[in-house]
Amino acid sequence: MGICIDIIAAFNNSWFVPVTVFPFRLFGTVALEDLIWGFFFIYSPVIFYEHFLDKGKHRLSDRWVKYLAWPVIALVLIFITVYFSSPELLVIPYSYFWLGVIFFLLPSVTFLSFFPRLLSKYVKTASYFFFLALLFELTGLQLKQWTFPGGNFIGWIDLSGFRFPFEEFLFWFILGAIGILSYFEFFADDRK
């Protein structure tokens, strides 16, 4: 799914990684570093949450993972079909905003409305990763590791001479860890 999101971002100039250490890009646009970063972006909040905040003896339950896997497989197949048959359909105004709403905001709000007791744990995790994401963003922009070449954003944030889209701030800094933990608790953990 991360590859699909990256390709949509590239089609819409939401972000771009100009330099890659690898000799090729997936589908000609996605830097392999994005996939490595994506893995750690998901893994880090989960392991932090499990180690520091989700105390107790329980085992992970994978009985619900299939309910996540099938829709993701379906979305990837639809994406591949559209990519090769009608790539112009991937040009979506304000794509970064819509991807963030669909994959982070809606799942987080929905999950926490059913399991509000987890909010305090989520906020603690999100607070830690907010500052980590902010430092990572400023460092990446300083080193020109990625750019936001398009203008199809709902707003911009200027901080310490660096400029990035409001969507980056909202969906990666604030809702990133909360969204990841919502998926994790619902599909792989005990929801406690």
Secondary structure, 3 states (H helix, E strand, C coil): CHHHHHHHHHHCCCCECCCCCCCCCECCCECHHHHHHHHHHHHHHHHHHHHHCCCCCCCCCCCCHHHHHHHHHHHHHHHHHHHHHCHHHHCCCCHHHHHHHHHHHHHHHHHHHHCHHHHHHHHHHHHHHHHHHHHHHHHHHHCCCCECCCCCCCCEEEECCEEEEHHHHHHHHHCHHHHHHHHHHHHCCCCC
